């Protein structure tokens, strides 16, 4: 997510390319793993690699004031994740500068389900919101409907020039894994008041 030309929510993009990146060790690199993206991790499992692990588009609605995007990502995960169904739903309200994300889940076993947002900006984490600021812009990530923050993890990688980089993984989880069937949060964009 770029605001005023500043990337606030990060897509790592091109990492340091080595021989291993194009071989069996590719998925040990943060840029190639679920861990390095704003995606769910299901029962400790990241998404799997290969043509059989594909998402299915369910809804795309693009209107002047809003965008709605919904995708079934159930088959992106290995069988050990126990996914009965995983659906990600995005709603972007262009007028308000607000994105709502909801991850629905149905699992055969409930060990853990977490969703995350990746950023390279410093994170100020409170009980009910995480705040990112840069170049006069303020982005607030707020859990909704029985979703809570778990923690913020720091992860390192190298860019294409071999320079060390760091991203923060803001992790959210359901307040009650077995009783709930979704995680939801919103991302709000505004001017930095500080």
Backbone as a chain_set.jsonl record, in Angstrom:
{"seq": "XXXXXXXXXXXXXXXXXXXXXXXXXXXXXXXXXXXXXXXXXXXXXXXXXXXXXXXXXXXXXXXXXXXXXXXXXXXXXXXXXXXXXXXXXXXXXXXXXXXXXXXXXXXXXXXXXXXXXXXXXXXXXXXXXXXXXXXXXXXXXXXXXXXXXXXXXXXXXXXXXXXXXXXXXXXXXXXXXXXXXXXXXXXXXXXXXX", "coords": {"N": [[0.854, -1.168, 0.0], [0.841, 1.988, -1.082], [1.11, 5.297, 0.003], [0.839, 8.592, -0.805], [3.1, 8.217, -2.393], [4.737, 6.791, -0.699], [5.619, 3.626, 0.402], [3.678, 1.889, 2.679], [2.518, -0.466, 3.682], [4.125, -3.379, 3.156], [5.352, -5.038, 0.272], [7.734, -7.257, -0.158], [9.08, -7.82, -2.544], [11.711, -7.962, -4.935], [14.298, -9.937, -3.707], [17.626, -10.578, -2.419], [19.269, -12.198, -4.935], [20.393, -15.408, -5.188], [22.102, -18.494, -6.001], [20.791, -20.477, -4.538], [18.232, -19.405, -4.238], [16.934, -20.06, -6.541], [16.655, -22.728, -6.434], [16.205, -25.715, -4.452], [16.212, -24.514, -1.916], [14.757, -22.216, -2.02], [12.367, -21.463, -0.629], [13.215, -20.854, 1.876], [13.885, -18.299, 1.926], [12.769, -15.136, 2.924], [11.269, -13.443, 1.197], [10.046, -15.202, -0.535], [8.33, -16.705, 0.919], [5.298, -17.415, 2.8], [5.494, -16.256, 5.293], [6.749, -13.83, 4.825], [4.813, -12.194, 3.797], [1.634, -10.464, 3.758], [-0.347, -12.455, 4.838], [-2.451, -15.277, 5.886], [-1.334, -17.699, 8.317], [-1.809, -21.031, 8.852], [-2.665, -23.261, 11.328], [0.049, -23.388, 11.952], [1.149, -23.751, 9.45], [2.586, -22.603, 6.439], [1.776, -21.298, 3.149], [1.874, -23.624, 0.425], [4.144, -24.658, -2.216], [3.846, -24.863, -5.788], [1.954, -25.941, -8.706], [-0.455, -27.093, -7.984], [-1.306, -25.863, -5.726], [-3.231, -23.55, -5.597], [-5.057, -20.431, -5.681], [-8.554, -19.46, -5.844], [-10.506, -17.254, -7.579], [-13.306, -15.566, -6.328], [-14.988, -13.265, -6.185], [-14.994, -10.137, -7.831], [-15.439, -6.827, -7.736], [-15.428, -3.72, -9.04], [-15.887, -0.47, -8.47], [-16.537, 3.102, -8.734], [-16.466, 4.199, -6.095], [-15.913, 2.105, -4.392], [-14.164, -1.023, -3.88], [-14.46, -4.482, -4.118], [-13.146, -7.557, -3.318], [-12.738, -10.972, -3.394], [-11.36, -14.059, -2.485], [-10.782, -17.543, -2.652], [-8.58, -19.264, -0.765], [-8.075, -21.777, 0.117], [-6.889, -24.091, -1.077], [-4.265, -23.35, -1.259], [-2.734, -24.156, 0.795], [-0.913, -26.814, 2.483], [-2.048, -30.236, 3.074], [-1.619, -30.851, 5.753], [-2.272, -28.545, 7.103], [-4.931, -28.669, 7.586], [-7.148, -27.451, 6.324], [-10.463, -26.807, 5.844], [-11.875, -24.811, 4.651], [-10.685, -21.693, 3.515], [-11.16, -18.373, 3.151], [-10.491, -15.236, 1.825], [-11.471, -11.901, 2.155], [-11.685, -8.717, 0.804], [-12.552, -5.332, 1.282], [-12.604, -2.221, -0.061], [-13.027, 1.021, 0.711], [-12.977, 3.726, -1.053], [-13.547, 6.447, -0.707], [-13.413, 6.943, 2.068], [-10.869, 6.123, 2.645], [-10.347, 3.546, 3.638], [-9.704, 0.153, 4.273], [-11.097, -3.011, 4.631], [-10.397, -6.193, 5.853], [-11.179, -9.569, 5.846], [-10.681, -12.771, 7.021], [-11.99, -15.814, 6.563], [-12.337, -18.976, 8.136], [-12.424, -22.542, 8.177], [-11.608, -25.306, 9.847], [-10.115, -28.581, 10.119], [-8.782, -29.287, 12.367], [-8.016, -27.385, 15.254], [-5.407, -25.64, 15.947], [-3.948, -23.267, 15.558], [-4.544, -20.049, 14.108], [-3.592, -17.388, 12.25], [-3.333, -14.036, 11.08], [-1.643, -11.5, 9.195], [0.038, -8.307, 8.833], [2.47, -6.832, 6.869], [5.136, -4.597, 7.237], [7.667, -2.108, 6.64], [7.94, 0.078, 8.128], [8.271, 1.778, 11.305], [6.495, 0.432, 14.064], [3.928, 1.348, 16.211], [2.45, -0.166, 18.728], [-0.615, -0.599, 20.218], [-3.245, -1.619, 22.504], [-5.597, -1.791, 20.987], [-4.941, -0.85, 18.46], [-2.54, -0.592, 15.798], [-0.065, 1.637, 14.805], [1.349, 3.229, 12.016], [3.66, 5.546, 10.79], [4.81, 7.907, 8.366], [6.444, 10.32, 6.416], [4.474, 12.35, 6.875], [2.134, 10.917, 6.719], [-0.31, 8.805, 8.176], [-1.045, 5.553, 9.073], [-3.416, 3.378, 10.302], [-3.906, 0.287, 11.804], [-6.445, -1.74, 12.748], [-7.819, -4.206, 14.755], [-10.91, -5.99, 14.355], [-14.158, -7.153, 15.487], [-13.826, -9.375, 17.641], [-11.173, -10.005, 17.126], [-7.736, -10.01, 17.898], [-4.549, -8.468, 18.672], [-1.604, -10.39, 18.444], [1.242, -10.266, 18.476], [4.221, -8.441, 17.454], [6.5, -9.31, 15.098], [9.94, -9.201, 14.139], [11.674, -9.447, 11.097], [14.439, -10.297, 9.074], [16.025, -9.706, 5.911], [17.772, -9.731, 2.742], [18.226, -7.223, 0.267], [18.191, -6.828, -3.405], [20.754, -5.765, -3.757], [22.269, -6.904, -1.838], [22.048, -5.626, 0.577], [21.247, -5.393, 4.028], [17.915, -5.673, 5.201], [14.907, -4.93, 7.054], [11.742, -6.095, 8.13], [8.549, -5.682, 9.73], [6.251, -7.84, 11.195], [3.012, -7.675, 11.812], [0.961, -9.339, 13.836], [-2.217, -10.85, 13.995], [-4.878, -12.542, 15.689], [-7.676, -14.823, 16.256], [-9.874, -14.077, 18.958], [-11.042, -16.224, 20.225], [-10.249, -19.189, 19.124], [-11.647, -21.628, 18.546], [-14.374, -21.034, 18.744], [-14.831, -18.952, 16.993], [-14.946, -18.156, 13.472], [-13.49, -16.55, 11.845], [-11.106, -13.926, 11.176], [-10.83, -10.453, 11.443], [-9.959, -7.192, 10.281], [-9.247, -3.65, 9.992], [-7.798, -1.176, 7.863], [-6.807, 2.072, 8.073], [-6.316, 5.205, 6.54], [-4.754, 8.314, 6.975], [-3.864, 11.79, 7.702], [-0.827, 12.44, 9.405], [-1.03, 13.418, 12.671], [0.824, 14.094, 14.494]], "CA": [[0.0, 0.0, 0.0], [1.598, 3.238, -1.194], [0.372, 6.508, 0.329], [1.653, 9.75, -1.192], [4.368, 7.723, -2.919], [5.495, 6.086, 0.333], [5.053, 2.309, 0.712], [3.398, 1.754, 4.112], [2.384, -1.907, 3.884], [5.214, -3.769, 2.277], [5.557, -6.246, -0.515], [9.201, -7.277, -0.179], [9.537, -7.729, -3.928], [12.942, -8.666, -5.289], [15.279, -10.095, -2.638], [18.963, -10.909, -2.908], [19.187, -13.415, -5.742], [21.537, -16.314, -5.115], [21.796, -19.781, -6.639], [19.811, -21.193, -3.717], [16.895, -18.846, -4.433], [16.348, -20.703, -7.715], [16.756, -24.176, -6.224], [15.398, -26.297, -3.373], [16.187, -23.686, -0.707], [14.032, -20.98, -2.337], [11.355, -21.099, 0.354], [13.841, -20.423, 3.121], [14.031, -16.847, 1.767], [11.576, -14.446, 3.403], [10.496, -12.887, 0.085], [9.344, -16.273, -1.244], [7.522, -17.462, 1.889], [4.107, -16.804, 3.386], [5.964, -15.477, 6.439], [7.158, -12.509, 4.373], [3.685, -11.542, 3.12], [0.458, -10.19, 4.594], [-1.191, -13.624, 4.586], [-2.651, -16.157, 7.039], [-0.605, -18.942, 8.579], [-2.886, -21.89, 9.334], [-2.157, -24.372, 12.133], [1.503, -23.371, 11.838], [1.569, -24.047, 8.073], [2.605, -21.571, 5.42], [1.283, -21.787, 1.876], [2.765, -24.571, -0.232], [4.58, -24.278, -3.566], [3.503, -25.774, -6.874], [0.757, -25.584, -9.47], [-1.657, -27.645, -7.352], [-1.636, -25.014, -4.578], [-3.672, -22.317, -6.254], [-6.244, -19.734, -5.183], [-9.668, -19.372, -6.785], [-11.21, -15.987, -7.494], [-14.741, -15.698, -6.085], [-15.692, -12.014, -6.473], [-14.264, -8.901, -8.118], [-16.351, -5.722, -8.056], [-14.688, -2.463, -9.042], [-16.788, 0.661, -8.67], [-15.819, 4.349, -8.455], [-16.312, 4.493, -4.674], [-15.502, 0.943, -3.596], [-13.673, -2.231, -4.537], [-14.674, -5.694, -3.337], [-12.324, -8.622, -3.879], [-12.859, -12.14, -2.522], [-10.618, -15.171, -3.074], [-10.699, -18.789, -1.887], [-7.171, -19.664, -0.709], [-8.052, -23.076, 0.787], [-5.966, -25.047, -1.704], [-2.891, -22.826, -1.24], [-2.068, -24.718, 1.969], [-0.758, -28.27, 2.449], [-3.088, -30.978, 3.797], [-1.32, -30.813, 7.191], [-2.881, -27.346, 7.681], [-6.3, -29.011, 7.97], [-8.074, -26.433, 5.81], [-11.728, -27.148, 5.219], [-12.091, -23.663, 3.774], [-10.071, -20.414, 3.88], [-11.578, -17.364, 2.183], [-10.065, -13.867, 2.159], [-12.395, -10.917, 1.614], [-11.234, -7.324, 0.903], [-13.49, -4.271, 0.922], [-11.875, -0.952, -0.05], [-13.865, 2.218, 0.62], [-12.057, 4.736, -1.583], [-13.879, 7.766, -0.164], [-12.986, 7.041, 3.467], [-9.492, 5.67, 2.821], [-10.436, 2.426, 4.577], [-9.74, -1.214, 3.741], [-11.452, -4.041, 5.602], [-9.965, -7.526, 5.455], [-11.755, -10.619, 6.684], [-10.244, -14.119, 6.671], [-12.879, -16.849, 7.089], [-11.675, -20.275, 8.171], [-13.056, -23.766, 8.657], [-10.447, -26.188, 9.985], [-10.384, -29.925, 10.647], [-8.243, -29.24, 13.726], [-7.78, -25.988, 15.621], [-4.205, -25.371, 16.734], [-3.694, -21.823, 15.464], [-4.87, -19.342, 12.868], [-3.157, -15.999, 12.4], [-3.217, -13.218, 9.883], [-0.619, -10.492, 9.49], [0.317, -7.195, 7.934], [3.915, -6.645, 6.79], [5.558, -3.218, 6.992], [9.049, -1.776, 6.999], [7.858, 1.275, 8.977], [8.211, 1.496, 12.739], [5.142, 0.122, 14.503], [3.533, 1.662, 17.58], [1.386, -1.129, 18.979], [-1.446, -0.446, 21.407], [-4.141, -2.759, 22.705], [-6.625, -1.851, 19.952], [-4.509, -0.391, 17.154], [-1.129, -0.457, 15.455], [0.054, 2.874, 14.034], [2.535, 3.412, 11.184], [3.734, 6.923, 10.291], [5.928, 8.201, 7.478], [6.26, 11.454, 5.494], [3.222, 13.052, 7.12], [0.988, 10.021, 6.566], [-0.568, 7.923, 9.313], [-1.845, 4.376, 8.76], [-3.84, 2.683, 11.514], [-4.415, -1.071, 11.621], [-7.308, -1.941, 13.907], [-8.575, -5.462, 14.754], [-12.361, -5.869, 14.478], [-14.976, -8.331, 15.772], [-13.174, -10.454, 18.393], [-9.813, -10.246, 16.646], [-6.795, -9.346, 18.803], [-3.138, -8.529, 18.305], [-0.806, -11.406, 19.121], [2.584, -9.716, 18.682], [4.895, -7.922, 16.261], [7.781, -9.986, 14.896], [10.883, -8.575, 13.214], [12.322, -10.41, 10.206], [15.478, -9.689, 8.239], [16.316, -10.282, 4.601], [18.687, -8.883, 1.977], [17.662, -6.735, -0.986], [18.985, -7.272, -4.56], [22.139, -5.291, -3.648], [22.808, -7.587, -0.649], [21.934, -4.752, 1.758], [20.302, -5.946, 5.0], [16.64, -4.975, 5.371], [14.087, -5.504, 8.122], [10.307, -5.828, 8.101], [7.804, -6.023, 10.94], [5.058, -8.646, 10.912], [1.987, -7.391, 12.822], [0.171, -10.578, 13.832], [-3.528, -10.852, 14.647], [-5.454, -13.883, 15.837], [-9.02, -14.767, 16.815], [-9.925, -14.075, 20.419], [-11.344, -17.607, 20.59], [-10.013, -19.938, 17.886], [-12.634, -22.667, 18.268], [-15.735, -20.491, 18.634], [-14.907, -18.035, 15.852], [-14.628, -18.704, 12.163], [-12.898, -15.508, 11.017], [-10.322, -12.818, 11.71], [-11.1, -9.266, 10.622], [-9.282, -5.954, 10.678], [-9.345, -2.558, 9.041], [-6.635, -0.326, 7.658], [-7.294, 3.429, 7.856], [-5.271, 6.112, 6.098], [-5.028, 9.716, 7.259], [-2.693, 12.623, 7.898], [-0.172, 12.321, 10.705], [-1.346, 14.574, 13.516], [1.923, 14.318, 15.434]], "C": [[0.898, 1.229, 0.0], [0.681, 4.415, -0.894], [1.292, 7.681, 0.036], [3.043, 9.327, -1.666], [5.227, 6.971, -1.921], [4.866, 4.721, 0.597], [4.892, 2.149, 2.227], [3.231, 0.289, 4.505], [3.195, -2.538, 2.774], [4.978, -5.066, 1.518], [7.069, -6.278, -0.728], [9.733, -7.167, -1.601], [10.823, -8.505, -4.139], [13.887, -8.737, -4.088], [16.685, -10.209, -3.243], [18.844, -12.221, -3.68], [20.501, -14.188, -5.648], [21.153, -17.594, -5.846], [20.701, -20.514, -5.866], [18.387, -20.685, -3.917], [16.177, -19.526, -5.596], [16.43, -22.222, -7.635], [15.874, -24.596, -5.054], [15.272, -25.41, -2.143], [15.416, -22.379, -0.891], [13.103, -20.531, -1.213], [11.91, -20.935, 1.767], [14.057, -18.901, 3.094], [12.711, -16.167, 2.12], [10.68, -13.953, 2.265], [9.678, -13.943, -0.656], [8.365, -17.04, -0.355], [6.269, -16.696, 2.309], [4.502, -15.876, 4.527], [6.338, -14.045, 6.057], [6.055, -11.719, 3.694], [2.525, -11.352, 4.095], [-0.603, -11.259, 4.333], [-1.409, -14.429, 5.862], [-1.621, -17.283, 7.104], [-1.58, -19.818, 9.356], [-2.321, -23.109, 10.053], [-0.645, -24.525, 11.982], [2.029, -23.595, 10.438], [1.512, -22.806, 7.188], [2.016, -22.158, 4.137], [2.336, -22.683, 1.231], [3.087, -24.092, -1.647], [4.135, -25.319, -4.58], [2.17, -25.422, -7.5], [-0.532, -26.1, -8.845], [-2.136, -26.788, -6.179], [-2.036, -23.633, -5.085], [-4.927, -21.746, -5.599], [-7.308, -19.713, -6.276], [-10.405, -18.055, -6.55], [-12.698, -16.241, -7.318], [-15.512, -14.454, -6.511], [-14.699, -10.908, -6.805], [-15.303, -7.865, -8.536], [-15.563, -4.423, -7.937], [-15.647, -1.348, -9.418], [-16.023, 1.937, -8.331], [-15.547, 4.583, -6.97], [-15.838, 3.316, -3.839], [-15.004, -0.186, -4.479], [-13.926, -3.394, -3.589], [-13.976, -6.83, -4.061], [-12.385, -9.786, -2.907], [-12.205, -13.34, -3.212], [-10.6, -16.362, -2.107], [-9.24, -19.248, -1.927], [-6.986, -21.016, -0.02], [-6.95, -23.975, 0.242], [-4.538, -24.516, -1.849], [-2.067, -23.478, -0.13], [-1.948, -26.228, 1.857], [-1.849, -28.951, 3.284], [-2.867, -30.948, 5.305], [-1.895, -29.572, 7.88], [-4.323, -27.608, 8.115], [-7.333, -28.009, 7.503], [-9.321, -27.076, 5.226], [-12.065, -26.061, 4.217], [-11.39, -22.44, 4.362], [-10.442, -19.42, 2.773], [-11.141, -15.996, 2.69], [-10.947, -12.878, 1.409], [-11.847, -9.514, 1.874], [-12.376, -6.397, 0.519], [-12.716, -2.955, 1.041], [-12.863, 0.175, -0.286], [-12.938, 3.361, 0.212], [-12.302, 6.115, -0.989], [-13.321, 7.953, 1.24], [-11.519, 6.669, 3.674], [-9.423, 4.505, 3.789], [-10.515, 1.096, 3.824], [-10.149, -2.13, 4.884], [-11.065, -5.392, 5.027], [-10.607, -8.521, 6.417], [-11.268, -11.96, 6.149], [-11.163, -15.114, 7.361], [-12.121, -18.174, 7.106], [-12.597, -21.36, 8.704], [-11.936, -24.798, 8.655], [-10.847, -27.553, 10.526], [-9.796, -30.09, 12.045], [-7.811, -27.806, 14.012], [-6.572, -25.864, 16.543], [-3.916, -23.874, 16.743], [-4.151, -21.299, 14.112], [-4.464, -17.898, 13.103], [-3.102, -15.328, 11.044], [-2.23, -12.105, 10.215], [-0.608, -9.385, 8.447], [1.822, -6.949, 8.018], [4.225, -5.179, 6.476], [7.044, -3.064, 7.297], [9.102, -0.471, 7.801], [7.847, 0.864, 10.441], [6.75, 1.359, 13.158], [4.963, 0.554, 15.952], [2.297, 0.82, 17.86], [0.695, -0.835, 20.298], [-2.346, -1.653, 21.54], [-5.125, -2.914, 21.547], [-6.202, -1.289, 18.598], [-2.991, -0.404, 17.036], [-1.036, 0.754, 14.537], [1.395, 2.9, 13.308], [2.529, 4.864, 10.722], [4.965, 7.083, 9.415], [5.547, 9.363, 6.566], [4.9, 12.131, 5.639], [1.964, 12.216, 6.966], [0.914, 9.074, 7.746], [-1.467, 6.786, 8.843], [-2.131, 3.663, 10.067], [-4.384, 1.321, 11.123], [-5.172, -1.412, 12.894], [-8.033, -3.286, 13.801], [-10.063, -5.193, 14.975], [-12.943, -7.182, 15.014], [-14.22, -9.509, 16.396], [-11.838, -10.906, 17.819], [-8.881, -9.431, 17.537], [-5.386, -9.402, 18.222], [-2.472, -9.644, 19.095], [0.56, -10.825, 19.474], [3.037, -9.02, 17.395], [6.247, -8.629, 16.202], [8.635, -9.17, 13.941], [11.561, -9.671, 12.4], [13.306, -9.67, 9.313], [15.616, -10.439, 6.923], [17.32, -9.361, 3.925], [18.024, -8.486, 0.666], [18.553, -7.163, -2.155], [20.446, -6.823, -4.534], [22.854, -5.883, -2.439], [22.798, -6.716, 0.603], [20.92, -5.364, 2.732], [19.079, -5.046, 5.155], [15.862, -5.666, 6.485], [12.635, -5.14, 7.89], [9.712, -6.263, 9.438], [6.55, -6.765, 10.506], [4.084, -8.444, 12.067], [1.003, -8.552, 12.772], [-1.119, -10.403, 14.616], [-4.063, -12.272, 14.682], [-6.886, -13.745, 16.359], [-8.958, -14.778, 18.34], [-10.212, -15.478, 20.945], [-11.33, -18.447, 19.318], [-11.145, -20.9, 17.556], [-14.043, -22.124, 18.083], [-15.904, -19.578, 17.432], [-14.61, -18.778, 14.565], [-14.026, -17.64, 11.254], [-11.993, -14.607, 11.868], [-10.685, -11.628, 10.839], [-10.353, -8.062, 11.18], [-9.504, -4.9, 9.611], [-8.041, -1.779, 9.006], [-7.172, 1.049, 7.277], [-6.121, 4.34, 7.51], [-5.689, 7.543, 6.413], [-3.75, 10.504, 7.374], [-2.148, 12.419, 9.291], [-0.418, 13.595, 11.508], [-0.224, 14.911, 14.475], [2.963, 15.088, 14.856]], "O": [[1.625, 1.479, 0.961], [-0.403, 4.522, -1.468], [2.4, 7.755, 0.568], [4.037, 9.994, -1.378], [6.335, 6.553, -2.256], [3.697, 4.652, 0.978], [5.867, 2.262, 2.971], [3.742, -0.145, 5.537], [2.976, -2.262, 1.594], [4.473, -6.049, 2.06], [7.618, -5.412, -1.408], [10.734, -6.49, -1.837], [11.0, -9.587, -3.579], [14.235, -7.705, -3.514], [16.886, -9.963, -4.433], [18.378, -13.227, -3.145], [21.57, -13.679, -5.986], [20.005, -17.755, -6.262], [19.797, -21.1, -6.46], [17.434, -21.452, -3.781], [14.947, -19.563, -5.63], [16.292, -22.916, -8.643], [14.911, -23.908, -4.713], [14.306, -25.546, -1.392], [15.427, -21.526, -0.004], [13.059, -19.346, -0.881], [11.153, -20.883, 2.737], [14.373, -18.296, 4.118], [11.652, -16.589, 1.656], [9.456, -14.039, 2.365], [8.71, -13.604, -1.337], [7.653, -17.925, -0.831], [6.204, -15.474, 2.182], [3.897, -14.818, 4.701], [6.25, -13.142, 6.889], [6.321, -10.686, 3.079], [2.459, -12.011, 5.133], [-1.62, -10.999, 3.691], [-0.647, -14.289, 6.818], [-1.113, -17.749, 6.084], [-2.112, -19.407, 10.387], [-1.586, -23.899, 9.461], [-0.125, -25.637, 11.897], [3.244, -23.629, 10.242], [0.53, -22.064, 7.188], [1.786, -23.364, 4.046], [3.534, -22.52, 1.463], [2.396, -23.238, -2.201], [4.055, -26.508, -4.272], [1.359, -24.704, -6.915], [-1.607, -25.585, -9.153], [-3.252, -26.972, -5.693], [-1.265, -22.677, -5.005], [-5.745, -22.477, -5.04], [-7.021, -19.915, -7.456], [-10.87, -17.785, -5.443], [-13.292, -17.027, -8.057], [-16.572, -14.564, -7.128], [-13.678, -10.764, -6.132], [-15.963, -8.012, -9.565], [-15.089, -4.072, -6.856], [-16.152, -1.291, -10.54], [-14.965, 1.868, -7.705], [-14.494, 5.116, -6.62], [-15.407, 3.499, -2.701], [-15.363, -0.296, -5.651], [-13.641, -3.301, -2.395], [-14.18, -7.044, -5.256], [-12.114, -9.614, -1.719], [-12.467, -13.604, -4.385], [-10.425, -16.195, -0.9], [-8.721, -19.581, -2.992], [-5.876, -21.363, 0.382], [-6.172, -24.55, 1.004], [-3.699, -25.153, -2.486], [-0.841, -23.365, -0.116], [-2.78, -26.867, 1.214], [-2.496, -28.304, 4.107], [-3.833, -31.014, 6.065], [-1.997, -29.541, 9.106], [-4.876, -26.857, 8.918], [-8.3, -27.742, 8.216], [-9.25, -27.802, 4.234], [-12.482, -26.336, 3.091], [-11.487, -22.18, 5.562], [-10.083, -19.607, 1.61], [-11.39, -15.641, 3.842], [-11.148, -12.992, 0.199], [-11.576, -9.154, 3.02], [-13.086, -6.647, -0.456], [-12.229, -2.615, 2.12], [-13.465, 0.271, -1.356], [-12.202, 3.897, 1.041], [-11.356, 6.877, -0.789], [-12.806, 9.025, 1.561], [-10.978, 6.876, 4.76], [-8.554, 4.465, 4.66], [-11.285, 0.941, 2.876], [-9.606, -2.033, 5.985], [-11.362, -5.702, 3.873], [-10.581, -8.34, 7.634], [-11.423, -12.254, 4.964], [-11.133, -15.252, 8.584], [-11.35, -18.461, 6.19], [-13.437, -21.116, 9.571], [-11.383, -25.129, 7.606], [-11.8, -27.671, 11.297], [-10.253, -30.931, 12.82], [-7.309, -27.105, 13.132], [-6.695, -25.969, 17.763], [-3.671, -23.285, 17.796], [-4.142, -22.015, 13.11], [-4.935, -17.258, 14.044], [-2.861, -15.959, 10.015], [-2.005, -11.802, 11.387], [-1.158, -9.511, 7.353], [2.382, -6.868, 9.112], [3.645, -4.597, 5.56], [7.604, -3.8, 8.109], [10.185, 0.023, 8.116], [7.462, -0.256, 10.779], [5.881, 2.08, 12.667], [5.749, 0.176, 16.82], [1.229, 1.063, 17.298], [1.324, -0.821, 21.356], [-2.226, -2.608, 20.773], [-5.456, -4.036, 21.162], [-7.013, -1.25, 17.673], [-2.264, -0.25, 18.017], [-1.825, 0.892, 13.603], [2.44, 2.628, 13.899], [1.486, 5.365, 10.301], [6.014, 6.49, 9.668], [4.45, 9.384, 6.007], [4.25, 12.448, 4.643], [0.853, 12.735, 7.067], [1.933, 8.602, 8.251], [-2.533, 7.03, 8.276], [-1.221, 3.376, 10.845], [-5.218, 1.209, 10.225], [-4.609, -1.378, 13.988], [-8.79, -3.494, 12.853], [-10.428, -4.27, 15.703], [-12.269, -8.212, 14.988], [-14.004, -10.526, 15.737], [-11.425, -12.05, 18.006], [-9.193, -8.294, 17.892], [-5.069, -10.258, 17.396], [-2.746, -9.821, 20.282], [0.986, -10.882, 20.627], [2.328, -9.014, 16.389], [7.038, -8.554, 17.142], [8.112, -8.52, 13.035], [11.972, -10.696, 12.944], [13.038, -8.559, 8.856], [15.359, -11.64, 6.837], [17.68, -8.321, 4.477], [17.348, -9.294, 0.029], [19.58, -7.803, -1.928], [21.288, -7.42, -5.205], [23.927, -5.413, -2.059], [23.469, -7.036, 1.584], [19.852, -5.807, 2.311], [19.195, -3.823, 5.231], [16.117, -6.823, 6.817], [12.324, -4.014, 7.5], [10.277, -7.081, 10.165], [5.872, -6.362, 9.56], [4.291, -8.966, 13.162], [0.294, -8.729, 11.782], [-1.128, -9.887, 15.734], [-3.746, -13.095, 13.824], [-7.27, -12.682, 16.846], [-8.087, -15.416, 18.931], [-9.69, -15.875, 21.987], [-12.278, -18.421, 18.534], [-11.564, -20.982, 16.401], [-14.83, -22.702, 17.334], [-17.009, -19.445, 16.906], [-14.087, -19.892, 14.579], [-14.038, -17.791, 10.032], [-12.108, -14.544, 13.092], [-10.834, -11.771, 9.626], [-10.148, -7.937, 12.388], [-9.894, -5.203, 8.484], [-7.291, -1.731, 9.981], [-7.898, 1.19, 6.292], [-5.056, 4.249, 8.122], [-6.825, 7.94, 6.156], [-2.664, 9.963, 7.17], [-2.905, 12.245, 10.246], [-0.064, 14.696, 11.085], [-0.303, 15.905, 15.196], [3.964, 15.366, 15.515]]}, "num_chains": 1, "name": "protein.A"}
